[in-house]
Amino acid sequence: MSRTTDRRGGRGDPVRAVVVDDSPFMRGLIADLLTDGGVSVVGEAGDGAEALSVVAETRPDVVTMDVEMPGMGGLEAVERLMDETPTPVLMLSAHTAEGASVTFEALERGAVDFFSKPGGEVSTGVSRESDRLVEAVKSVAGADLAAATRDRRERERRDGSAARSASTDASSPSVGAGSATGAGSATATEPGSAAGSTTATGPGSTAGSAAGSTTATGPSEVAVDGPLTVVIAASTGGPNAVERVMAALPMADCRVVIVQHMPEAFTPRFAERLDAASAYDVREASDGARIGAGEALVASGGSHTRIDSYRAGRLRVKLDEDDSQSVTPAADVTMRSAAEVVDGPLVGVVLTGMGSDAAEGIRAMADAGARTLAQSEDTCVIYGMPKRAVETGGVDEVRDLDDVAGAILGGEA
């Protein structure tokens, strides 16, 4: 295996990639598909440890990283890579519930996005999705790595602060080991810290933050003018961004529909993560599902989520398998239906992501009288969807990611 081959032969200035997979066959297949799509494969590696060396040597624009590998696997490799040679990473994950859990962990550790390998024979599935793979690689290569790894950096700072505080407390003669006073103090200042989770004051938190949201340091319940319906759209970089917004969104007379470009094996797990991270009751959308105040739905992968009816502050959704859309689930479908059906206060939000989905939808919502928001370029992993939304003239406000939750409710979270 050549570790630093340039398969493109110096044609122009293409995206430069390193392919990491323990299977020589899969490495060759992925490299050939990328090459055919105009991506220059400058290196290959068979495990995480070799990947660190190859990336340091070749300095590519993007790395495709398999999750399961002998020795150093993809998760550890991503974390090490962000510390040693920060490079945008596209994870290649199995199209399964187990693959979803590992993938979300990889995103937490700094990966920008993931490519879900279709079920069945992996090589056949990857070949069939070659255009999508190439598009994903090129998109990730252009990602803002600082934005993609912000949650990881903040978590490390919090963990470091907590460790220093624990060390200080342990050496202090005023607090005895295992004293009830010491334990109670830690719980009051860092909700969920006993479980090792982040607090409600750090949007993007996972387990423990829903409970933390009821404390003085978390988002408190706020009043809004009438029952508010919110539709949030996101793609590349979206899982962390949506989680950050939902974790900071105060409880209110508000119902939320989230459209994240994601395959159907992943959306149940995504809904579970959001449910744990926020004060809202979050679940995956099902055909005929209804939600009211304090509830949220995640659009199911593999179909579109259309708002079918709205009455007395409760909305009902219908799942639609329309093949005419370029992505599934499509935010345009959900947003247009919201504009047509919801006659109460309405807010549309477009977060980080590639492509133009949500541009038509946000315009339709604006035309229907909704307030509309887009994430700022400075805080986006990929400034694609928000840019296209702004270009329609249908966006009222452009906000940094940490200001989105407050802007949704018309104030500060």
GUNUKE-856036 format. One record per residue (C-alpha): residue number from 1; x, y, z. Coordinates in pm, whole numbers. Each point is the difference from the previous one (the first is absolute). Layout:
<marlums>
<marlum num="NUM" px="X" py="Y" pz="Z"/>
...
</marlums>
This chain:
<marlums>
<marlum num="1" px="0" py="0" pz="0"/>
<marlum num="2" px="130" py="340" pz="-94"/>
<marlum num="3" px="-55" py="233" pz="292"/>
<marlum num="4" px="46" py="329" pz="-184"/>
<marlum num="5" px="-110" py="-61" pz="-357"/>
<marlum num="6" px="-152" py="281" pz="-206"/>
<marlum num="7" px="-256" py="-170" pz="-220"/>
<marlum num="8" px="-97" py="321" pz="-178"/>
<marlum num="9" px="341" py="71" pz="-147"/>
<marlum num="10" px="-3" py="372" pz="75"/>
<marlum num="11" px="-308" py="101" pz="-199"/>
<marlum num="12" px="-100" py="351" pz="101"/>
<marlum num="13" px="-60" py="63" pz="369"/>
<marlum num="14" px="-243" py="-271" pz="119"/>
<marlum num="15" px="-102" py="-89" pz="352"/>
<marlum num="16" px="272" py="-218" pz="156"/>
<marlum num="17" px="-114" py="-298" pz="207"/>
<marlum num="18" px="138" py="-282" pz="212"/>
<marlum num="19" px="-205" py="-322" pz="14"/>
<marlum num="20" px="7" py="-202" pz="323"/>
<marlum num="21" px="-147" py="-352" pz="9"/>
<marlum num="22" px="132" py="-334" pz="124"/>
<marlum num="23" px="-120" py="-176" pz="-317"/>
<marlum num="24" px="243" py="36" pz="-294"/>
<marlum num="25" px="-291" py="-65" pz="-236"/>
<marlum num="26" px="-213" py="277" pz="155"/>
<marlum num="27" px="293" py="243" pz="1"/>
<marlum num="28" px="53" py="-61" pz="-370"/>
<marlum num="29" px="-371" py="24" pz="-79"/>
<marlum num="30" px="-50" py="326" pz="191"/>
<marlum num="31" px="319" py="147" pz="-146"/>
<marlum num="32" px="-107" py="-89" pz="-355"/>
<marlum num="33" px="-349" py="147" pz="51"/>
<marlum num="34" px="147" py="322" pz="138"/>
<marlum num="35" px="253" py="22" pz="-281"/>
<marlum num="36" px="-273" py="-47" pz="-261"/>
<marlum num="37" px="-187" py="283" pz="173"/>
<marlum num="38" px="292" py="243" pz="-23"/>
<marlum num="39" px="149" py="-50" pz="346"/>
<marlum num="40" px="377" py="-58" pz="28"/>
<marlum num="41" px="74" py="-290" pz="234"/>
<marlum num="42" px="344" py="82" pz="140"/>
<marlum num="43" px="24" py="-277" pz="259"/>
<marlum num="44" px="-154" py="-313" pz="148"/>
<marlum num="45" px="19" py="-165" pz="341"/>
<marlum num="46" px="-115" py="-331" pz="144"/>
<marlum num="47" px="-61" py="109" pz="360"/>
<marlum num="48" px="-15" py="305" pz="220"/>
<marlum num="49" px="366" py="4" pz="98"/>
<marlum num="50" px="114" py="-11" pz="-360"/>
<marlum num="51" px="-255" py="267" pz="-86"/>
<marlum num="52" px="160" py="243" pz="245"/>
<marlum num="53" px="335" py="-47" pz="-171"/>
<marlum num="54" px="-134" py="26" pz="-354"/>
<marlum num="55" px="-204" py="312" pz="75"/>
<marlum num="56" px="297" py="169" pz="167"/>
<marlum num="57" px="211" py="-81" pz="-305"/>
<marlum num="58" px="-246" py="93" pz="-276"/>
<marlum num="59" px="-205" py="279" pz="162"/>
<marlum num="60" px="-320" py="-77" pz="-193"/>
<marlum num="61" px="-314" py="212" pz="-18"/>
<marlum num="62" px="-221" py="-282" pz="131"/>
<marlum num="63" px="18" py="-351" pz="145"/>
<marlum num="64" px="-253" py="-279" pz="-50"/>
<marlum num="65" px="11" py="-212" pz="315"/>
<marlum num="66" px="-146" py="-345" pz="58"/>
<marlum num="67" px="-136" py="-53" pz="350"/>
<marlum num="68" px="85" py="-362" pz="77"/>
<marlum num="69" px="367" py="-86" pz="-51"/>
<marlum num="70" px="247" py="-224" pz="186"/>
<marlum num="71" px="244" py="173" pz="229"/>
<marlum num="72" px="-83" py="369" pz="12"/>
<marlum num="73" px="-357" py="38" pz="-121"/>
<marlum num="74" px="-167" py="295" pz="-162"/>
<marlum num="75" px="-124" py="166" pz="320"/>
<marlum num="76" px="342" py="19" pz="163"/>
<marlum num="77" px="158" py="99" pz="-330"/>
<marlum num="78" px="-237" py="295" pz="-43"/>
<marlum num="79" px="74" py="126" pz="350"/>
<marlum num="80" px="376" py="-38" pz="-46"/>
<marlum num="81" px="-17" py="162" pz="-342"/>
<marlum num="82" px="-174" py="309" pz="137"/>
<marlum num="83" px="274" py="34" pz="260"/>
<marlum num="84" px="297" py="-68" pz="-227"/>
<marlum num="85" px="-88" py="95" pz="-359"/>
<marlum num="86" px="-348" py="157" pz="-9"/>
<marlum num="87" px="-164" py="-106" pz="-327"/>
<marlum num="88" px="-367" py="-25" pz="-104"/>
<marlum num="89" px="-119" py="-362" pz="35"/>
<marlum num="90" px="-287" py="-179" pz="-172"/>
<marlum num="91" px="-93" py="-315" pz="191"/>
<marlum num="92" px="-110" py="-307" pz="-195"/>
<marlum num="93" px="-253" py="-177" pz="221"/>
<marlum num="94" px="-231" py="-298" pz="-20"/>
<marlum num="95" px="-366" py="67" pz="-80"/>
<marlum num="96" px="-112" py="-143" pz="334"/>
<marlum num="97" px="-111" py="117" pz="343"/>
<marlum num="98" px="339" py="-107" pz="138"/>
<marlum num="99" px="170" py="194" pz="-277"/>
<marlum num="100" px="-206" py="305" pz="91"/>
<marlum num="101" px="114" py="-3" pz="364"/>
<marlum num="102" px="366" py="-25" pz="-95"/>
<marlum num="103" px="-40" py="267" pz="-266"/>
<marlum num="104" px="-145" py="252" pz="244"/>
<marlum num="105" px="294" py="-67" pz="230"/>
<marlum num="106" px="236" py="67" pz="-291"/>
<marlum num="107" px="-173" py="332" pz="-66"/>
<marlum num="108" px="46" py="89" pz="367"/>
<marlum num="109" px="371" py="-74" pz="-34"/>
<marlum num="110" px="41" py="234" pz="-297"/>
<marlum num="111" px="-111" py="-174" pz="-321"/>
<marlum num="112" px="-182" py="241" pz="-232"/>
<marlum num="113" px="-254" py="-235" pz="-158"/>
<marlum num="114" px="-70" py="-363" pz="-81"/>
<marlum num="115" px="-80" py="-212" pz="-303"/>
<marlum num="116" px="-233" py="-285" pz="82"/>
<marlum num="117" px="99" py="-311" pz="-192"/>
<marlum num="118" px="-318" py="-159" pz="-137"/>
<marlum num="119" px="-117" py="-337" pz="126"/>
<marlum num="120" px="71" py="-326" pz="-177"/>
<marlum num="121" px="330" py="-51" pz="-180"/>
<marlum num="122" px="209" py="298" pz="106"/>
<marlum num="123" px="203" py="26" pz="-321"/>
<marlum num="124" px="-315" py="-2" pz="-214"/>
<marlum num="125" px="-169" py="259" pz="221"/>
<marlum num="126" px="298" py="237" pz="-1"/>
<marlum num="127" px="33" py="-26" pz="-379"/>
<marlum num="128" px="-370" py="73" pz="-43"/>
<marlum num="129" px="34" py="312" pz="216"/>
<marlum num="130" px="323" py="121" pz="-161"/>
<marlum num="131" px="-134" py="343" pz="-96"/>
<marlum num="132" px="-124" py="59" pz="354"/>
<marlum num="133" px="334" py="-114" pz="142"/>
<marlum num="134" px="197" py="237" pz="-222"/>
<marlum num="135" px="-233" py="288" pz="84"/>
<marlum num="136" px="39" py="-71" pz="372"/>
<marlum num="137" px="380" py="-15" pz="-23"/>
<marlum num="138" px="19" py="330" pz="-188"/>
<marlum num="139" px="-242" py="163" pz="243"/>
<marlum num="140" px="190" py="-115" pz="308"/>
<marlum num="141" px="329" py="117" pz="-153"/>
<marlum num="142" px="-142" py="353" pz="-3"/>
<marlum num="143" px="-132" py="-12" pz="356"/>
<marlum num="144" px="91" py="249" pz="271"/>
<marlum num="145" px="190" py="-234" pz="230"/>
<marlum num="146" px="-1" py="250" pz="287"/>
<marlum num="147" px="-381" py="3" pz="-5"/>
<marlum num="148" px="-17" py="-378" pz="-34"/>
<marlum num="149" px="221" py="-61" pz="304"/>
<marlum num="150" px="-130" py="278" pz="225"/>
<marlum num="151" px="-212" py="-231" pz="215"/>
<marlum num="152" px="297" py="-229" pz="52"/>
<marlum num="153" px="228" py="287" pz="103"/>
<marlum num="154" px="-258" py="139" pz="241"/>
<marlum num="155" px="-57" py="-344" pz="151"/>
<marlum num="156" px="374" py="-41" pz="53"/>
<marlum num="157" px="18" py="341" pz="169"/>
<marlum num="158" px="-292" py="-90" pz="226"/>
<marlum num="159" px="153" py="-337" pz="83"/>
<marlum num="160" px="332" py="165" pz="75"/>
<marlum num="161" px="-164" py="257" pz="226"/>
<marlum num="162" px="-197" py="-271" pz="178"/>
<marlum num="163" px="314" py="-207" pz="51"/>
<marlum num="164" px="191" py="297" pz="141"/>
<marlum num="165" px="-292" py="84" pz="228"/>
<marlum num="166" px="-20" py="-360" pz="123"/>
<marlum num="167" px="373" py="-3" pz="65"/>
<marlum num="168" px="-24" py="322" pz="198"/>
<marlum num="169" px="-297" py="-129" pz="202"/>
<marlum num="170" px="177" py="-326" pz="74"/>
<marlum num="171" px="305" py="183" pz="139"/>
<marlum num="172" px="-205" py="251" pz="200"/>
<marlum num="173" px="-16" py="-73" pz="374"/>
<marlum num="174" px="-338" py="174" pz="26"/>
<marlum num="175" px="-186" py="-273" pz="-189"/>
<marlum num="176" px="36" py="-354" pz="127"/>
<marlum num="177" px="19" py="-289" pz="-242"/>
<marlum num="178" px="-349" py="-116" pz="-91"/>
<marlum num="179" px="-171" py="270" pz="208"/>
<marlum num="180" px="-363" py="69" pz="-77"/>
<marlum num="181" px="74" py="372" pz="-18"/>
<marlum num="182" px="269" py="-44" pz="-264"/>
<marlum num="183" px="-211" py="-232" pz="-212"/>
<marlum num="184" px="-303" py="228" pz="19"/>
<marlum num="185" px="206" py="298" pz="-104"/>
<marlum num="186" px="130" py="-174" pz="-311"/>
<marlum num="187" px="-350" py="-103" pz="-99"/>
<marlum num="188" px="-137" py="351" pz="40"/>
<marlum num="189" px="263" py="161" pz="-217"/>
<marlum num="190" px="32" py="-267" pz="-269"/>
<marlum num="191" px="-328" py="-175" pz="-76"/>
<marlum num="192" px="56" py="-347" pz="-138"/>
<marlum num="193" px="371" py="4" pz="83"/>
<marlum num="194" px="-18" py="-317" pz="206"/>
<marlum num="195" px="-92" py="-188" pz="-315"/>
<marlum num="196" px="282" py="163" pz="-192"/>
<marlum num="197" px="-235" py="195" pz="-226"/>
<marlum num="198" px="19" py="367" pz="-87"/>
<marlum num="199" px="-218" py="253" pz="175"/>
<marlum num="200" px="-302" py="188" pz="-124"/>
<marlum num="201" px="211" py="313" pz="-21"/>
<marlum num="202" px="199" py="-159" pz="-283"/>
<marlum num="203" px="-232" py="-41" pz="-299"/>
<marlum num="204" px="82" py="-316" pz="-188"/>
<marlum num="205" px="-13" py="-203" pz="319"/>
<marlum num="206" px="-143" py="-348" pz="7"/>
<marlum num="207" px="-118" py="-209" pz="293"/>
<marlum num="208" px="-92" py="197" pz="306"/>
<marlum num="209" px="-71" py="331" pz="-169"/>
<marlum num="210" px="-375" py="-44" pz="-4"/>
<marlum num="211" px="2" py="-24" pz="375"/>
<marlum num="212" px="252" py="282" pz="17"/>
<marlum num="213" px="-236" py="224" pz="-194"/>
<marlum num="214" px="-221" py="32" pz="305"/>
<marlum num="215" px="280" py="148" pz="209"/>
<marlum num="216" px="98" py="363" pz="40"/>
<marlum num="217" px="286" py="-46" pz="-249"/>
<marlum num="218" px="-207" py="-160" pz="-277"/>
<marlum num="219" px="-253" py="147" pz="-245"/>
<marlum num="220" px="-310" py="88" pz="201"/>
<marlum num="221" px="-360" py="1" pz="-118"/>
<marlum num="222" px="-100" py="313" pz="-186"/>
<marlum num="223" px="-327" py="145" pz="-126"/>
<marlum num="224" px="-67" py="42" pz="-370"/>
<marlum num="225" px="-279" py="179" pz="-179"/>
<marlum num="226" px="-228" py="-291" pz="-93"/>
<marlum num="227" px="83" py="-359" pz="-93"/>
<marlum num="228" px="326" py="12" pz="-199"/>
<marlum num="229" px="92" py="-251" pz="-273"/>
<marlum num="230" px="367" py="-27" pz="-102"/>
<marlum num="231" px="151" py="-182" pz="-299"/>
<marlum num="232" px="379" py="-52" pz="8"/>
<marlum num="233" px="199" py="-114" pz="-305"/>
<marlum num="234" px="360" py="-124" pz="-4"/>
<marlum num="235" px="243" py="-221" pz="-189"/>
<marlum num="236" px="383" py="-26" pz="26"/>
<marlum num="237" px="104" py="103" pz="350"/>
<marlum num="238" px="-364" py="-9" pz="103"/>
<marlum num="239" px="-8" py="-271" pz="267"/>
<marlum num="240" px="219" py="200" pz="237"/>
<marlum num="241" px="-157" py="333" pz="-99"/>
<marlum num="242" px="-358" py="-121" pz="49"/>
<marlum num="243" px="92" py="-158" pz="332"/>
<marlum num="244" px="156" py="326" pz="111"/>
<marlum num="245" px="-312" py="198" pz="-91"/>
<marlum num="246" px="-241" py="-246" pz="162"/>
<marlum num="247" px="210" py="-17" pz="319"/>
<marlum num="248" px="-21" py="379" pz="32"/>
<marlum num="249" px="-366" py="37" pz="-99"/>
<marlum num="250" px="-205" py="94" pz="308"/>
<marlum num="251" px="-322" py="-187" pz="69"/>
<marlum num="252" px="-294" py="195" pz="-141"/>
<marlum num="253" px="-332" py="-42" pz="-179"/>
<marlum num="254" px="203" py="-118" pz="-295"/>
<marlum num="255" px="-2" py="-307" pz="-226"/>
<marlum num="256" px="298" py="-80" pz="-223"/>
<marlum num="257" px="48" py="-202" pz="-319"/>
<marlum num="258" px="364" py="-74" pz="-86"/>
<marlum num="259" px="111" py="-101" pz="-350"/>
<marlum num="260" px="357" py="-131" pz="2"/>
<marlum num="261" px="132" py="-168" pz="-315"/>
<marlum num="262" px="61" py="-348" pz="137"/>
<marlum num="263" px="-78" py="-363" pz="-97"/>
<marlum num="264" px="-286" py="-182" pz="167"/>
<marlum num="265" px="222" py="-222" pz="216"/>
<marlum num="266" px="144" py="312" pz="161"/>
<marlum num="267" px="-302" py="222" pz="73"/>
<marlum num="268" px="-131" py="-204" pz="297"/>
<marlum num="269" px="335" py="33" pz="175"/>
<marlum num="270" px="18" py="370" pz="-86"/>
<marlum num="271" px="-342" py="54" pz="157"/>
<marlum num="272" px="115" py="-181" pz="315"/>
<marlum num="273" px="305" py="224" pz="26"/>
<marlum num="274" px="-207" py="315" pz="-39"/>
<marlum num="275" px="-250" py="-127" pz="256"/>
<marlum num="276" px="284" py="-46" pz="250"/>
<marlum num="277" px="158" py="335" pz="-85"/>
<marlum num="278" px="-305" py="222" pz="26"/>
<marlum num="279" px="-296" py="82" pz="221"/>
<marlum num="280" px="-233" py="-102" pz="-284"/>
<marlum num="281" px="-155" py="-342" pz="-55"/>
<marlum num="282" px="166" py="-100" pz="-327"/>
<marlum num="283" px="-83" py="-307" pz="-209"/>
<marlum num="284" px="30" py="-117" pz="-359"/>
<marlum num="285" px="-293" py="91" pz="-224"/>
<marlum num="286" px="-243" py="-275" pz="-93"/>
<marlum num="287" px="-294" py="15" pz="-238"/>
<marlum num="288" px="-286" py="175" pz="178"/>
<marlum num="289" px="211" py="112" pz="297"/>
<marlum num="290" px="-132" py="301" pz="193"/>
<marlum num="291" px="190" py="246" pz="217"/>
<marlum num="292" px="-90" py="296" pz="218"/>
<marlum num="293" px="178" py="236" pz="236"/>
<marlum num="294" px="337" py="-119" pz="128"/>
<marlum num="295" px="32" py="-274" pz="-263"/>
<marlum num="296" px="217" py="-48" pz="-307"/>
<marlum num="297" px="22" py="-237" pz="-295"/>
<marlum num="298" px="305" py="-103" pz="-200"/>
<marlum num="299" px="-89" py="-64" pz="-364"/>
<marlum num="300" px="41" py="-369" pz="-75"/>
<marlum num="301" px="275" py="-93" pz="-243"/>
<marlum num="302" px="-115" py="-163" pz="-321"/>
<marlum num="303" px="-317" py="212" pz="-27"/>
<marlum num="304" px="-115" py="361" pz="14"/>
<marlum num="305" px="-188" py="141" pz="297"/>
<marlum num="306" px="-296" py="211" pz="-105"/>
<marlum num="307" px="-208" py="200" pz="248"/>
<marlum num="308" px="-347" py="-131" pz="-79"/>
<marlum num="309" px="-221" py="191" pz="243"/>
<marlum num="310" px="12" py="255" pz="281"/>
<marlum num="311" px="-271" py="58" pz="257"/>
<marlum num="312" px="-8" py="152" pz="349"/>
<marlum num="313" px="378" py="10" pz="29"/>
<marlum num="314" px="53" py="-361" pz="-107"/>
<marlum num="315" px="137" py="-104" pz="-336"/>
<marlum num="316" px="-18" py="-331" pz="-181"/>
<marlum num="317" px="258" py="-127" pz="-249"/>
<marlum num="318" px="-20" py="-233" pz="-296"/>
<marlum num="319" px="297" py="-191" pz="-143"/>
<marlum num="320" px="41" py="34" pz="-375"/>
<marlum num="321" px="232" py="-198" pz="-229"/>
<marlum num="322" px="10" py="251" pz="-286"/>
<marlum num="323" px="304" py="-82" pz="-215"/>
<marlum num="324" px="9" py="337" pz="-173"/>
<marlum num="325" px="216" py="160" pz="271"/>
<marlum num="326" px="379" py="-2" pz="-23"/>
<marlum num="327" px="39" py="-94" pz="367"/>
<marlum num="328" px="-201" py="-206" pz="248"/>
<marlum num="329" px="-133" py="122" pz="236"/>
<marlum num="330" px="-39" py="337" pz="-172"/>
<marlum num="331" px="-47" py="315" pz="206"/>
<marlum num="332" px="-172" py="167" pz="-294"/>
<marlum num="333" px="-288" py="-248" pz="32"/>
<marlum num="334" px="-45" py="59" pz="373"/>
<marlum num="335" px="39" py="376" pz="-21"/>
<marlum num="336" px="-241" py="42" pz="-291"/>
<marlum num="337" px="-261" py="-209" pz="181"/>
<marlum num="338" px="46" py="206" pz="316"/>
<marlum num="339" px="-55" py="317" pz="-200"/>
<marlum num="340" px="-319" py="-144" pz="-147"/>
<marlum num="341" px="-150" py="-157" pz="313"/>
<marlum num="342" px="111" py="178" pz="319"/>
<marlum num="343" px="-208" py="309" pz="72"/>
<marlum num="344" px="171" py="88" pz="330"/>
<marlum num="345" px="341" py="159" pz="71"/>
<marlum num="346" px="265" py="-169" pz="-215"/>
<marlum num="347" px="382" py="6" pz="-11"/>
<marlum num="348" px="230" py="-151" pz="-263"/>
<marlum num="349" px="369" py="-67" pz="71"/>
<marlum num="350" px="274" py="-101" pz="-246"/>
<marlum num="351" px="320" py="-133" pz="155"/>
<marlum num="352" px="331" py="-121" pz="-144"/>
<marlum num="353" px="-2" py="-230" pz="-300"/>
<marlum num="354" px="91" py="-42" pz="-365"/>
<marlum num="355" px="-239" py="45" pz="-288"/>
<marlum num="356" px="-313" py="205" pz="-48"/>
<marlum num="357" px="-264" py="-193" pz="195"/>
<marlum num="358" px="-214" py="234" pz="216"/>
<marlum num="359" px="48" py="298" pz="-235"/>
<marlum num="360" px="-342" py="-40" pz="-161"/>
<marlum num="361" px="-151" py="-101" pz="333"/>
<marlum num="362" px="128" py="298" pz="194"/>
<marlum num="363" px="-125" py="231" pz="-275"/>
<marlum num="364" px="-343" py="-161" pz="23"/>
<marlum num="365" px="-2" py="41" pz="377"/>
<marlum num="366" px="102" py="365" pz="-28"/>
<marlum num="367" px="-275" py="61" pz="-254"/>
<marlum num="368" px="-246" py="-155" pz="247"/>
<marlum num="369" px="105" py="249" pz="268"/>
<marlum num="370" px="245" py="-216" pz="197"/>
<marlum num="371" px="310" py="134" pz="171"/>
<marlum num="372" px="304" py="-149" pz="-168"/>
<marlum num="373" px="357" py="-54" pz="121"/>
<marlum num="374" px="325" py="-124" pz="-154"/>
<marlum num="375" px="325" py="-99" pz="165"/>
<marlum num="376" px="293" py="235" pz="-57"/>
<marlum num="377" px="282" py="-93" pz="-235"/>
<marlum num="378" px="256" py="42" pz="280"/>
<marlum num="379" px="-160" py="-278" pz="207"/>
<marlum num="380" px="-99" py="-241" pz="-279"/>
<marlum num="381" px="193" py="-316" pz="-76"/>
<marlum num="382" px="-127" py="35" pz="-358"/>
<marlum num="383" px="-154" py="332" pz="-104"/>
<marlum num="384" px="-213" py="-143" pz="-278"/>
<marlum num="385" px="-364" py="-33" pz="105"/>
<marlum num="386" px="-1" py="323" pz="205"/>
<marlum num="387" px="163" py="190" pz="-286"/>
<marlum num="388" px="-259" py="-120" pz="-252"/>
<marlum num="389" px="-277" py="82" pz="245"/>
<marlum num="390" px="130" py="355" pz="48"/>
<marlum num="391" px="29" py="44" pz="-377"/>
<marlum num="392" px="-375" py="-55" pz="-35"/>
<marlum num="393" px="-65" py="317" pz="198"/>
<marlum num="394" px="-218" py="-200" pz="237"/>
<marlum num="395" px="224" py="13" pz="309"/>
<marlum num="396" px="-77" py="259" pz="268"/>
<marlum num="397" px="304" py="-51" pz="221"/>
<marlum num="398" px="346" py="-159" pz="-26"/>
<marlum num="399" px="123" py="-118" pz="339"/>
<marlum num="400" px="307" py="-173" pz="144"/>
<marlum num="401" px="-80" py="-354" pz="106"/>
<marlum num="402" px="-7" py="76" pz="372"/>
<marlum num="403" px="-254" py="279" pz="-58"/>
<marlum num="404" px="-245" py="-211" pz="-201"/>
<marlum num="405" px="-194" py="-145" pz="295"/>
<marlum num="406" px="-67" py="344" pz="144"/>
<marlum num="407" px="-93" py="139" pz="-340"/>
<marlum num="408" px="-253" py="-281" pz="-52"/>
<marlum num="409" px="-198" py="126" pz="298"/>
<marlum num="410" px="56" py="362" pz="-93"/>
<marlum num="411" px="246" py="73" pz="279"/>
<marlum num="412" px="301" py="-149" pz="174"/>
<marlum num="413" px="17" py="-358" pz="121"/>
</marlums>
